[in-house]
Amino acid sequence: SQQGEEDPQALSIQEGENATMNCSYKTSINNLQWYRQNSGRGLVHLILIRSNEREKHSGRLRVTLDTSKKSSSLLITASRAADTASYFCATAIYGNKLVFGAGTILRVKS
Amino acid sequence: NAGVMQNPRHLVRRRGQEARLRCSPMKGHSHVYWYRQLPEEGLKFMVYLQKENIIDESGMPKERFSAEFPKEGPSILRIQQVVRGDSAAYFCASSEVTRAAGANVLIFGAGSRLTVL
């Protein structure tokens, strides 16, 4: 079974709106990462949040982590058409192997 | 400073043939990971290697699949006697050595798309 489960599976919004994606995981983690994948391409790392952090920002991205609920959220503010992509959370159960969730497909309409 | 290079980008094989996928990690990276992605799905971990060592192959099918990362040259994912179900995108990623578990940021290649006829 997946370590990370993203929610929703798909999200469609208008340009300028905010997009929120959630990720739940099952076991204790040291860190959680978010990646983006444009259609037909490899994944690109967006942000890493450590287990002792609750919130992190990077440009228009805001990530939160709630270890008590074993969940994380990725917020993209003022979305653009170029943000259209699939977004994945990833956790390391042990060692350095990252396990990815099934992803959220984000479509930003212009 | 090239990123992670994968080749071929597209590979077509008939059932029963062999597929070899290559991955050159980013310069300075000593860890390589292989993932498989089926259409509309997430990435499934296959194997994690360091130079000349397989660290974790818990995601590799027991038969027909093998991986190596020799001292010299790229990492190779080899699929023998391919079947239609092997059709997928295979992504390679690399990372540098870090101390904290799970703290490795993976740099992904563009993927190799295998189609089995």
Interface residues (C-beta under 8 A of the other chain):
Chain A: Q2 I29 N30 N31 Q33 Y35 G40 R41 G42 L43 V44 H45 L48 R50 F88 T91 A92 Y94 G95 N96 K97 L98 V99 F100 G101 A102 G103
Chain B: V4 H31 Y33 Y35 E41 G42 L43 K44 F45 Y48 I55 D56 S58 F91 A93 S95 T98 A100 A101 G102 A103 N104 V105 L106 I107 F108 G109 A110 G111
